[in-house]
Amino acid sequence: MIYRIRGTLKKIVRRGTFLHTMAEASQRYLWQHAPRVFDWRPNKSTIDIDITTRCNLRCWNCDRAVGRAPSDEFMSVEQLSRFVKESVDTRWRWRKIQLMGGEPTMHPQLGHILEILAPYKKMHPECMVTVVSNGYGEHVRGVLSSLPEWVTVDNSGKTSNQNSFQSYNVAPIDIDRLRDADFSRGCFVIEYCGLALTRNGYYCCGAGAAVDRVFGFDIGLKSLPSVTDRTLKNQLTRLCRYCGHYKYNYNEEEVSTEEISPSWRGAFERYRKERPSLTPY
């Protein structure tokens, strides 16, 4: 249903106009507040690439868990080259590629990564390549100002680590009324944000990838051809039970305080003692 709405909007509304901006905002609101019977579908034309887990803010309720489970890991340029090669070999058409973190500008080889993505952008000029940043600090702003013109910047302009967000670290399985929910359905994130790629493989979404990084299930898909509706549904079933975004299906409001449920508290404690060892992509 959402895809049909989007297709109609693309035909009648020009990108960059005020009407297009309002349509995009309305579409996001619909995704976030749709009834829990809505049929979510994985968006296979958009991907978040979490190139690093290093961050300079560590926000409360971060859906990459970099605050409570800090890490300085980076994706390698070889992994990014493999992503581009797989995309070309499989003729996978990305509508949007978003470089994420952590804080992506803290990757020491961000410039090289953009050079690797440039040929794909040239082959598919309609693909939007975006750096998603918190915009916090002189270093971050300096890197953003030096990016090539063909790269779009999504700057949230944060000024602190305390912001309104979904209670990501409150697991649905720790809530009585959600414990037996059908987690294979996912939530609006799999349509709005799309797939994810981290140093540990492909995932149904970036928030789900963070669950795997902390809990250590090691279920990242190790090749693009292995990304199918079936494998993504398997991931959703395993990961959504711990992801606070799933509660969007039940119209839960955002919070400005940090909340952590028992499942996450135990996972963070285990993470601090010994970080899970996941198979690399």
ChimeraX commands (.cxc) that place a marker at each C-alpha (Angstrom):
marker #1 position 0.00,0.00,0.00 radius 0.5
marker #1 position 2.75,2.47,0.99 radius 0.5
marker #1 position 4.62,1.62,-2.23 radius 0.5
marker #1 position 1.52,2.37,-4.32 radius 0.5
marker #1 position 1.13,5.73,-2.56 radius 0.5
marker #1 position 4.81,6.52,-3.18 radius 0.5
marker #1 position 4.54,5.56,-6.86 radius 0.5
marker #1 position 1.57,7.88,-7.35 radius 0.5
marker #1 position 3.33,10.76,-5.60 radius 0.5
marker #1 position 6.44,10.32,-7.76 radius 0.5
marker #1 position 4.33,10.69,-10.88 radius 0.5
marker #1 position 2.51,13.86,-9.89 radius 0.5
marker #1 position 4.90,15.73,-7.55 radius 0.5
marker #1 position 8.25,17.18,-8.62 radius 0.5
marker #1 position 11.23,16.52,-6.32 radius 0.5
marker #1 position 12.53,19.64,-4.58 radius 0.5
marker #1 position 9.21,21.45,-4.49 radius 0.5
marker #1 position 7.34,22.43,-1.32 radius 0.5
marker #1 position 4.59,19.95,-2.20 radius 0.5
marker #1 position 7.18,17.17,-2.49 radius 0.5
marker #1 position 8.57,18.04,0.95 radius 0.5
marker #1 position 5.08,17.94,2.47 radius 0.5
marker #1 position 4.33,14.63,0.73 radius 0.5
marker #1 position 7.51,13.09,2.11 radius 0.5
marker #1 position 6.68,14.31,5.64 radius 0.5
marker #1 position 3.14,12.94,5.37 radius 0.5
marker #1 position 4.47,9.64,4.10 radius 0.5
marker #1 position 6.87,9.33,7.05 radius 0.5
marker #1 position 4.06,10.14,9.50 radius 0.5
marker #1 position 1.90,7.44,7.91 radius 0.5
marker #1 position 4.72,4.90,8.22 radius 0.5
marker #1 position 5.22,5.72,11.90 radius 0.5
marker #1 position 1.58,5.81,12.89 radius 0.5
marker #1 position -0.02,3.16,10.70 radius 0.5
marker #1 position -2.19,0.62,12.56 radius 0.5
marker #1 position -0.50,-2.55,13.75 radius 0.5
marker #1 position -2.26,-4.62,11.03 radius 0.5
marker #1 position -0.31,-2.81,8.31 radius 0.5
marker #1 position 1.61,-5.04,5.90 radius 0.5
marker #1 position 5.23,-3.86,5.99 radius 0.5
marker #1 position 7.52,-4.86,3.13 radius 0.5
marker #1 position 11.34,-4.75,3.07 radius 0.5
marker #1 position 12.54,-1.88,0.91 radius 0.5
marker #1 position 15.26,-3.44,-1.24 radius 0.5
marker #1 position 16.08,-0.25,-3.14 radius 0.5
marker #1 position 17.44,1.67,-0.16 radius 0.5
marker #1 position 20.35,0.69,2.08 radius 0.5
marker #1 position 22.01,2.10,5.20 radius 0.5
marker #1 position 25.73,1.28,5.22 radius 0.5
marker #1 position 27.02,1.55,8.79 radius 0.5
marker #1 position 30.63,2.28,7.94 radius 0.5
marker #1 position 31.65,2.76,11.59 radius 0.5
marker #1 position 30.34,2.35,15.12 radius 0.5
marker #1 position 32.57,5.18,16.40 radius 0.5
marker #1 position 30.57,8.23,17.48 radius 0.5
marker #1 position 31.25,11.54,19.19 radius 0.5
marker #1 position 27.86,11.78,20.92 radius 0.5
marker #1 position 26.52,8.38,22.04 radius 0.5
marker #1 position 22.93,9.58,22.26 radius 0.5
marker #1 position 20.39,8.12,24.64 radius 0.5
marker #1 position 18.19,5.46,23.01 radius 0.5
marker #1 position 20.49,5.31,19.97 radius 0.5
marker #1 position 19.25,2.57,17.63 radius 0.5
marker #1 position 22.83,1.60,16.83 radius 0.5
marker #1 position 23.50,1.04,20.57 radius 0.5
marker #1 position 26.77,2.98,20.43 radius 0.5
marker #1 position 26.07,4.67,23.76 radius 0.5
marker #1 position 25.70,1.59,25.94 radius 0.5
marker #1 position 27.81,-0.71,23.74 radius 0.5
marker #1 position 30.60,1.57,22.44 radius 0.5
marker #1 position 32.91,0.35,19.71 radius 0.5
marker #1 position 35.53,1.78,17.36 radius 0.5
marker #1 position 34.96,-0.68,14.53 radius 0.5
marker #1 position 35.13,0.34,10.87 radius 0.5
marker #1 position 34.08,-1.24,7.62 radius 0.5
marker #1 position 37.10,-1.72,5.38 radius 0.5
marker #1 position 37.45,-0.23,1.91 radius 0.5
marker #1 position 37.66,-3.82,0.66 radius 0.5
marker #1 position 34.20,-4.50,2.07 radius 0.5
marker #1 position 32.81,-1.40,0.36 radius 0.5
marker #1 position 34.45,-2.46,-2.92 radius 0.5
marker #1 position 32.80,-5.85,-2.57 radius 0.5
marker #1 position 29.42,-4.19,-2.00 radius 0.5
marker #1 position 29.76,-2.21,-5.22 radius 0.5
marker #1 position 30.90,-5.27,-7.15 radius 0.5
marker #1 position 27.97,-7.34,-5.87 radius 0.5
marker #1 position 25.56,-4.55,-6.75 radius 0.5
marker #1 position 26.91,-4.33,-10.30 radius 0.5
marker #1 position 27.16,-8.10,-10.82 radius 0.5
marker #1 position 23.59,-8.71,-9.63 radius 0.5
marker #1 position 22.27,-5.58,-11.40 radius 0.5
marker #1 position 20.87,-4.40,-8.09 radius 0.5
marker #1 position 19.41,-0.92,-8.56 radius 0.5
marker #1 position 19.76,1.19,-5.44 radius 0.5
marker #1 position 17.54,4.26,-5.20 radius 0.5
marker #1 position 19.38,5.51,-2.13 radius 0.5
marker #1 position 22.69,4.59,-0.45 radius 0.5
marker #1 position 23.14,6.17,2.97 radius 0.5
marker #1 position 26.50,6.17,4.78 radius 0.5
marker #1 position 25.76,5.90,8.49 radius 0.5
marker #1 position 27.40,5.31,11.84 radius 0.5
marker #1 position 28.04,5.87,14.57 radius 0.5
marker #1 position 29.17,9.08,13.03 radius 0.5
marker #1 position 30.29,8.37,9.43 radius 0.5
marker #1 position 32.58,11.40,9.23 radius 0.5
marker #1 position 34.78,9.73,11.86 radius 0.5
marker #1 position 35.74,6.96,9.44 radius 0.5
marker #1 position 39.38,7.74,8.54 radius 0.5
marker #1 position 38.86,6.56,4.95 radius 0.5
marker #1 position 35.54,8.27,4.17 radius 0.5
marker #1 position 37.05,9.97,1.13 radius 0.5
marker #1 position 38.27,6.64,-0.26 radius 0.5
marker #1 position 34.85,5.09,0.37 radius 0.5
marker #1 position 33.20,7.83,-1.69 radius 0.5
marker #1 position 35.71,7.19,-4.49 radius 0.5
marker #1 position 34.63,3.53,-4.44 radius 0.5
marker #1 position 30.94,4.49,-4.66 radius 0.5
marker #1 position 31.48,7.10,-7.39 radius 0.5
marker #1 position 31.50,4.62,-10.35 radius 0.5
marker #1 position 28.16,3.15,-9.21 radius 0.5
marker #1 position 26.73,6.66,-8.93 radius 0.5
marker #1 position 27.98,7.39,-12.44 radius 0.5
marker #1 position 26.33,4.21,-13.75 radius 0.5
marker #1 position 23.09,5.06,-11.92 radius 0.5
marker #1 position 22.85,8.87,-11.61 radius 0.5
marker #1 position 19.35,8.56,-10.15 radius 0.5
marker #1 position 20.83,6.87,-7.06 radius 0.5
marker #1 position 21.15,9.31,-4.16 radius 0.5
marker #1 position 24.34,8.87,-2.08 radius 0.5
marker #1 position 23.92,10.47,1.33 radius 0.5
marker #1 position 26.13,10.97,4.38 radius 0.5
marker #1 position 23.92,10.92,7.48 radius 0.5
marker #1 position 25.60,12.94,10.24 radius 0.5
marker #1 position 24.83,14.37,13.67 radius 0.5
marker #1 position 26.62,17.58,12.63 radius 0.5
marker #1 position 28.18,17.89,16.08 radius 0.5
marker #1 position 31.63,19.42,16.52 radius 0.5
marker #1 position 34.17,21.24,14.37 radius 0.5
marker #1 position 35.75,18.06,12.98 radius 0.5
marker #1 position 32.40,16.70,11.80 radius 0.5
marker #1 position 31.31,19.99,10.25 radius 0.5
marker #1 position 34.70,20.34,8.56 radius 0.5
marker #1 position 34.42,16.93,6.91 radius 0.5
marker #1 position 30.85,17.64,5.79 radius 0.5
marker #1 position 31.88,20.91,4.17 radius 0.5
marker #1 position 34.55,19.14,2.09 radius 0.5
marker #1 position 32.35,16.41,0.59 radius 0.5
marker #1 position 31.96,16.20,-3.22 radius 0.5
marker #1 position 28.98,17.98,-4.74 radius 0.5
marker #1 position 27.36,14.72,-5.85 radius 0.5
marker #1 position 27.06,13.59,-2.21 radius 0.5
marker #1 position 23.95,14.64,-0.29 radius 0.5
marker #1 position 24.25,15.51,3.40 radius 0.5
marker #1 position 21.55,14.66,5.95 radius 0.5
marker #1 position 22.61,16.70,8.98 radius 0.5
marker #1 position 20.43,16.33,12.08 radius 0.5
marker #1 position 22.29,19.22,13.77 radius 0.5
marker #1 position 22.37,17.68,17.25 radius 0.5
marker #1 position 23.71,19.75,20.14 radius 0.5
marker #1 position 23.75,17.08,22.87 radius 0.5
marker #1 position 23.23,13.37,23.44 radius 0.5
marker #1 position 19.76,13.88,24.92 radius 0.5
marker #1 position 17.10,13.90,22.20 radius 0.5
marker #1 position 13.55,12.61,21.79 radius 0.5
marker #1 position 13.64,9.14,20.27 radius 0.5
marker #1 position 11.95,5.76,20.39 radius 0.5
marker #1 position 12.88,3.71,23.48 radius 0.5
marker #1 position 15.10,1.42,21.40 radius 0.5
marker #1 position 16.46,-0.47,24.40 radius 0.5
marker #1 position 13.03,-1.56,25.64 radius 0.5
marker #1 position 12.57,-5.00,24.10 radius 0.5
marker #1 position 9.03,-5.98,23.06 radius 0.5
marker #1 position 9.50,-9.43,24.61 radius 0.5
marker #1 position 9.89,-7.67,27.98 radius 0.5
marker #1 position 6.37,-6.23,27.60 radius 0.5
marker #1 position 3.57,-8.64,28.51 radius 0.5
marker #1 position 1.16,-7.62,25.74 radius 0.5
marker #1 position 3.86,-7.93,23.04 radius 0.5
marker #1 position 5.69,-11.05,24.16 radius 0.5
marker #1 position 3.83,-13.29,21.70 radius 0.5
marker #1 position 3.60,-10.80,18.81 radius 0.5
marker #1 position 4.38,-11.79,15.22 radius 0.5
marker #1 position 7.84,-10.25,14.99 radius 0.5
marker #1 position 8.32,-11.41,11.40 radius 0.5
marker #1 position 6.12,-8.45,10.34 radius 0.5
marker #1 position 8.76,-5.88,11.27 radius 0.5
marker #1 position 7.82,-2.21,11.47 radius 0.5
marker #1 position 7.93,0.99,9.39 radius 0.5
marker #1 position 11.75,1.06,9.55 radius 0.5
marker #1 position 12.14,-1.77,7.02 radius 0.5
marker #1 position 10.17,0.24,4.46 radius 0.5
marker #1 position 11.33,3.76,5.26 radius 0.5
marker #1 position 15.03,3.10,5.96 radius 0.5
marker #1 position 15.51,-0.03,3.88 radius 0.5
marker #1 position 18.19,-2.68,4.21 radius 0.5
marker #1 position 21.47,-2.35,6.08 radius 0.5
marker #1 position 25.07,-3.41,5.53 radius 0.5
marker #1 position 27.64,-3.52,8.33 radius 0.5
marker #1 position 31.05,-5.11,8.71 radius 0.5
marker #1 position 29.13,-8.27,9.65 radius 0.5
marker #1 position 26.88,-8.51,6.60 radius 0.5
marker #1 position 23.46,-7.53,5.28 radius 0.5
marker #1 position 20.46,-7.06,7.57 radius 0.5
marker #1 position 16.76,-6.30,7.38 radius 0.5
marker #1 position 17.55,-2.84,8.80 radius 0.5
marker #1 position 20.27,-0.96,10.67 radius 0.5
marker #1 position 18.48,-1.15,14.01 radius 0.5
marker #1 position 18.28,-4.93,13.64 radius 0.5
marker #1 position 21.99,-5.07,12.80 radius 0.5
marker #1 position 22.73,-3.31,16.10 radius 0.5
marker #1 position 20.72,-5.95,17.98 radius 0.5
marker #1 position 22.94,-8.60,16.43 radius 0.5
marker #1 position 26.11,-6.66,17.28 radius 0.5
marker #1 position 25.19,-6.53,20.98 radius 0.5
marker #1 position 23.40,-9.87,21.45 radius 0.5
marker #1 position 25.78,-11.84,19.21 radius 0.5
marker #1 position 23.43,-14.00,17.14 radius 0.5
marker #1 position 25.77,-13.71,14.13 radius 0.5
marker #1 position 23.01,-13.80,11.50 radius 0.5
marker #1 position 24.28,-11.19,9.05 radius 0.5
marker #1 position 23.89,-12.29,5.43 radius 0.5
marker #1 position 27.31,-12.58,3.81 radius 0.5
marker #1 position 26.39,-11.84,0.19 radius 0.5
marker #1 position 23.89,-9.66,-1.65 radius 0.5
marker #1 position 22.36,-12.58,-3.59 radius 0.5
marker #1 position 21.44,-14.17,-0.24 radius 0.5
marker #1 position 19.18,-11.19,0.56 radius 0.5
marker #1 position 15.71,-12.58,-0.13 radius 0.5
marker #1 position 12.25,-12.17,1.38 radius 0.5
marker #1 position 12.72,-15.46,3.21 radius 0.5
marker #1 position 16.13,-14.66,4.72 radius 0.5
marker #1 position 14.99,-11.17,5.72 radius 0.5
marker #1 position 11.88,-12.58,7.39 radius 0.5
marker #1 position 14.07,-14.97,9.36 radius 0.5
marker #1 position 16.11,-12.01,10.57 radius 0.5
marker #1 position 13.01,-10.04,11.50 radius 0.5
marker #1 position 11.68,-12.95,13.55 radius 0.5
marker #1 position 14.95,-13.16,15.48 radius 0.5
marker #1 position 15.80,-9.47,15.88 radius 0.5
marker #1 position 12.53,-7.52,16.17 radius 0.5
marker #1 position 11.68,-9.10,19.51 radius 0.5
marker #1 position 14.51,-7.04,21.00 radius 0.5
marker #1 position 14.13,-3.84,18.96 radius 0.5
marker #1 position 12.21,-0.94,20.51 radius 0.5
marker #1 position 11.16,0.33,17.09 radius 0.5
marker #1 position 8.74,-2.58,16.81 radius 0.5
marker #1 position 6.58,-0.73,19.34 radius 0.5
marker #1 position 5.82,1.86,16.62 radius 0.5
marker #1 position 3.24,-0.68,15.43 radius 0.5
marker #1 position 1.35,0.11,18.62 radius 0.5
marker #1 position 1.69,3.91,18.35 radius 0.5
marker #1 position 4.10,4.27,21.25 radius 0.5
marker #1 position 5.34,7.84,21.58 radius 0.5
marker #1 position 8.99,8.92,21.58 radius 0.5
marker #1 position 10.75,9.55,24.90 radius 0.5
marker #1 position 13.39,12.03,26.07 radius 0.5
marker #1 position 14.73,9.82,28.88 radius 0.5
marker #1 position 16.78,6.65,28.53 radius 0.5
marker #1 position 14.93,3.42,29.27 radius 0.5
marker #1 position 16.47,-0.06,29.33 radius 0.5
marker #1 position 14.49,-3.29,29.74 radius 0.5
marker #1 position 15.83,-6.52,31.35 radius 0.5
marker #1 position 16.80,-8.24,28.08 radius 0.5
marker #1 position 18.95,-5.27,27.02 radius 0.5
marker #1 position 20.37,-4.79,30.51 radius 0.5
marker #1 position 21.61,-8.37,30.48 radius 0.5
marker #1 position 22.98,-8.04,26.93 radius 0.5
marker #1 position 24.89,-4.87,27.80 radius 0.5
marker #1 position 26.37,-6.54,30.87 radius 0.5
marker #1 position 27.56,-9.49,28.78 radius 0.5
marker #1 position 28.90,-7.09,26.13 radius 0.5
marker #1 position 30.99,-5.23,28.70 radius 0.5
marker #1 position 32.50,-8.49,29.95 radius 0.5
marker #1 position 33.16,-9.96,26.51 radius 0.5
marker #1 position 32.08,-8.58,23.15 radius 0.5
marker #1 position 30.41,-11.04,20.78 radius 0.5
marker #1 position 32.60,-12.33,17.96 radius 0.5
marker #1 position 30.68,-12.02,14.69 radius 0.5
marker #1 position 31.67,-13.37,11.27 radius 0.5
marker #1 position 32.79,-10.53,8.98 radius 0.5
marker #1 position 31.13,-9.70,5.66 radius 0.5
marker link #1:1,2 radius 0.2
marker link #1:2,3 radius 0.2
marker link #1:3,4 radius 0.2
marker link #1:4,5 radius 0.2
marker link #1:5,6 radius 0.2
marker link #1:6,7 radius 0.2
marker link #1:7,8 radius 0.2
marker link #1:8,9 radius 0.2
marker link #1:9,10 radius 0.2
marker link #1:10,11 radius 0.2
marker link #1:11,12 radius 0.2
marker link #1:12,13 radius 0.2
marker link #1:13,14 radius 0.2
marker link #1:14,15 radius 0.2
marker link #1:15,16 radius 0.2
marker link #1:16,17 radius 0.2
marker link #1:17,18 radius 0.2
marker link #1:18,19 radius 0.2
marker link #1:19,20 radius 0.2
marker link #1:20,21 radius 0.2
marker link #1:21,22 radius 0.2
marker link #1:22,23 radius 0.2
marker link #1:23,24 radius 0.2
marker link #1:24,25 radius 0.2
marker link #1:25,26 radius 0.2
marker link #1:26,27 radius 0.2
marker link #1:27,28 radius 0.2
marker link #1:28,29 radius 0.2
marker link #1:29,30 radius 0.2
marker link #1:30,31 radius 0.2
marker link #1:31,32 radius 0.2
marker link #1:32,33 radius 0.2
marker link #1:33,34 radius 0.2
marker link #1:34,35 radius 0.2
marker link #1:35,36 radius 0.2
marker link #1:36,37 radius 0.2
marker link #1:37,38 radius 0.2
marker link #1:38,39 radius 0.2
marker link #1:39,40 radius 0.2
marker link #1:40,41 radius 0.2
marker link #1:41,42 radius 0.2
marker link #1:42,43 radius 0.2
marker link #1:43,44 radius 0.2
marker link #1:44,45 radius 0.2
marker link #1:45,46 radius 0.2
marker link #1:46,47 radius 0.2
marker link #1:47,48 radius 0.2
marker link #1:48,49 radius 0.2
marker link #1:49,50 radius 0.2
marker link #1:50,51 radius 0.2
marker link #1:51,52 radius 0.2
marker link #1:52,53 radius 0.2
marker link #1:53,54 radius 0.2
marker link #1:54,55 radius 0.2
marker link #1:55,56 radius 0.2
marker link #1:56,57 radius 0.2
marker link #1:57,58 radius 0.2
marker link #1:58,59 radius 0.2
marker link #1:59,60 radius 0.2
marker link #1:60,61 radius 0.2
marker link #1:61,62 radius 0.2
marker link #1:62,63 radius 0.2
marker link #1:63,64 radius 0.2
marker link #1:64,65 radius 0.2
marker link #1:65,66 radius 0.2
marker link #1:66,67 radius 0.2
marker link #1:67,68 radius 0.2
marker link #1:68,69 radius 0.2
marker link #1:69,70 radius 0.2
marker link #1:70,71 radius 0.2
marker link #1:71,72 radius 0.2
marker link #1:72,73 radius 0.2
marker link #1:73,74 radius 0.2
marker link #1:74,75 radius 0.2
marker link #1:75,76 radius 0.2
marker link #1:76,77 radius 0.2
marker link #1:77,78 radius 0.2
marker link #1:78,79 radius 0.2
marker link #1:79,80 radius 0.2
marker link #1:80,81 radius 0.2
marker link #1:81,82 radius 0.2
marker link #1:82,83 radius 0.2
marker link #1:83,84 radius 0.2
marker link #1:84,85 radius 0.2
marker link #1:85,86 radius 0.2
marker link #1:86,87 radius 0.2
marker link #1:87,88 radius 0.2
marker link #1:88,89 radius 0.2
marker link #1:89,90 radius 0.2
marker link #1:90,91 radius 0.2
marker link #1:91,92 radius 0.2
marker link #1:92,93 radius 0.2
marker link #1:93,94 radius 0.2
marker link #1:94,95 radius 0.2
marker link #1:95,96 radius 0.2
marker link #1:96,97 radius 0.2
marker link #1:97,98 radius 0.2
marker link #1:98,99 radius 0.2
marker link #1:99,100 radius 0.2
marker link #1:100,101 radius 0.2
marker link #1:101,102 radius 0.2
marker link #1:102,103 radius 0.2
marker link #1:103,104 radius 0.2
marker link #1:104,105 radius 0.2
marker link #1:105,106 radius 0.2
marker link #1:106,107 radius 0.2
marker link #1:107,108 radius 0.2
marker link #1:108,109 radius 0.2
marker link #1:109,110 radius 0.2
marker link #1:110,111 radius 0.2
marker link #1:111,112 radius 0.2
marker link #1:112,113 radius 0.2
marker link #1:113,114 radius 0.2
marker link #1:114,115 radius 0.2
marker link #1:115,116 radius 0.2
marker link #1:116,117 radius 0.2
marker link #1:117,118 radius 0.2
marker link #1:118,119 radius 0.2
marker link #1:119,120 radius 0.2
marker link #1:120,121 radius 0.2
marker link #1:121,122 radius 0.2
marker link #1:122,123 radius 0.2
marker link #1:123,124 radius 0.2
marker link #1:124,125 radius 0.2
marker link #1:125,126 radius 0.2
marker link #1:126,127 radius 0.2
marker link #1:127,128 radius 0.2
marker link #1:128,129 radius 0.2
marker link #1:129,130 radius 0.2
marker link #1:130,131 radius 0.2
marker link #1:131,132 radius 0.2
marker link #1:132,133 radius 0.2
marker link #1:133,134 radius 0.2
marker link #1:134,135 radius 0.2
marker link #1:135,136 radius 0.2
marker link #1:136,137 radius 0.2
marker link #1:137,138 radius 0.2
marker link #1:138,139 radius 0.2
marker link #1:139,140 radius 0.2
marker link #1:140,141 radius 0.2
marker link #1:141,142 radius 0.2
marker link #1:142,143 radius 0.2
marker link #1:143,144 radius 0.2
marker link #1:144,145 radius 0.2
marker link #1:145,146 radius 0.2
marker link #1:146,147 radius 0.2
marker link #1:147,148 radius 0.2
marker link #1:148,149 radius 0.2
marker link #1:149,150 radius 0.2
marker link #1:150,151 radius 0.2
marker link #1:151,152 radius 0.2
marker link #1:152,153 radius 0.2
marker link #1:153,154 radius 0.2
marker link #1:154,155 radius 0.2
marker link #1:155,156 radius 0.2
marker link #1:156,157 radius 0.2
marker link #1:157,158 radius 0.2
marker link #1:158,159 radius 0.2
marker link #1:159,160 radius 0.2
marker link #1:160,161 radius 0.2
marker link #1:161,162 radius 0.2
marker link #1:162,163 radius 0.2
marker link #1:163,164 radius 0.2
marker link #1:164,165 radius 0.2
marker link #1:165,166 radius 0.2
marker link #1:166,167 radius 0.2
marker link #1:167,168 radius 0.2
marker link #1:168,169 radius 0.2
marker link #1:169,170 radius 0.2
marker link #1:170,171 radius 0.2
marker link #1:171,172 radius 0.2
marker link #1:172,173 radius 0.2
marker link #1:173,174 radius 0.2
marker link #1:174,175 radius 0.2
marker link #1:175,176 radius 0.2
marker link #1:176,177 radius 0.2
marker link #1:177,178 radius 0.2
marker link #1:178,179 radius 0.2
marker link #1:179,180 radius 0.2
marker link #1:180,181 radius 0.2
marker link #1:181,182 radius 0.2
marker link #1:182,183 radius 0.2
marker link #1:183,184 radius 0.2
marker link #1:184,185 radius 0.2
marker link #1:185,186 radius 0.2
marker link #1:186,187 radius 0.2
marker link #1:187,188 radius 0.2
marker link #1:188,189 radius 0.2
marker link #1:189,190 radius 0.2
marker link #1:190,191 radius 0.2
marker link #1:191,192 radius 0.2
marker link #1:192,193 radius 0.2
marker link #1:193,194 radius 0.2
marker link #1:194,195 radius 0.2
marker link #1:195,196 radius 0.2
marker link #1:196,197 radius 0.2
marker link #1:197,198 radius 0.2
marker link #1:198,199 radius 0.2
marker link #1:199,200 radius 0.2
marker link #1:200,201 radius 0.2
marker link #1:201,202 radius 0.2
marker link #1:202,203 radius 0.2
marker link #1:203,204 radius 0.2
marker link #1:204,205 radius 0.2
marker link #1:205,206 radius 0.2
marker link #1:206,207 radius 0.2
marker link #1:207,208 radius 0.2
marker link #1:208,209 radius 0.2
marker link #1:209,210 radius 0.2
marker link #1:210,211 radius 0.2
marker link #1:211,212 radius 0.2
marker link #1:212,213 radius 0.2
marker link #1:213,214 radius 0.2
marker link #1:214,215 radius 0.2
marker link #1:215,216 radius 0.2
marker link #1:216,217 radius 0.2
marker link #1:217,218 radius 0.2
marker link #1:218,219 radius 0.2
marker link #1:219,220 radius 0.2
marker link #1:220,221 radius 0.2
marker link #1:221,222 radius 0.2
marker link #1:222,223 radius 0.2
marker link #1:223,224 radius 0.2
marker link #1:224,225 radius 0.2
marker link #1:225,226 radius 0.2
marker link #1:226,227 radius 0.2
marker link #1:227,228 radius 0.2
marker link #1:228,229 radius 0.2
marker link #1:229,230 radius 0.2
marker link #1:230,231 radius 0.2
marker link #1:231,232 radius 0.2
marker link #1:232,233 radius 0.2
marker link #1:233,234 radius 0.2
marker link #1:234,235 radius 0.2
marker link #1:235,236 radius 0.2
marker link #1:236,237 radius 0.2
marker link #1:237,238 radius 0.2
marker link #1:238,239 radius 0.2
marker link #1:239,240 radius 0.2
marker link #1:240,241 radius 0.2
marker link #1:241,242 radius 0.2
marker link #1:242,243 radius 0.2
marker link #1:243,244 radius 0.2
marker link #1:244,245 radius 0.2
marker link #1:245,246 radius 0.2
marker link #1:246,247 radius 0.2
marker link #1:247,248 radius 0.2
marker link #1:248,249 radius 0.2
marker link #1:249,250 radius 0.2
marker link #1:250,251 radius 0.2
marker link #1:251,252 radius 0.2
marker link #1:252,253 radius 0.2
marker link #1:253,254 radius 0.2
marker link #1:254,255 radius 0.2
marker link #1:255,256 radius 0.2
marker link #1:256,257 radius 0.2
marker link #1:257,258 radius 0.2
marker link #1:258,259 radius 0.2
marker link #1:259,260 radius 0.2
marker link #1:260,261 radius 0.2
marker link #1:261,262 radius 0.2
marker link #1:262,263 radius 0.2
marker link #1:263,264 radius 0.2
marker link #1:264,265 radius 0.2
marker link #1:265,266 radius 0.2
marker link #1:266,267 radius 0.2
marker link #1:267,268 radius 0.2
marker link #1:268,269 radius 0.2
marker link #1:269,270 radius 0.2
marker link #1:270,271 radius 0.2
marker link #1:271,272 radius 0.2
marker link #1:272,273 radius 0.2
marker link #1:273,274 radius 0.2
marker link #1:274,275 radius 0.2
marker link #1:275,276 radius 0.2
marker link #1:276,277 radius 0.2
marker link #1:277,278 radius 0.2
marker link #1:278,279 radius 0.2
marker link #1:279,280 radius 0.2
marker link #1:280,281 radius 0.2
view
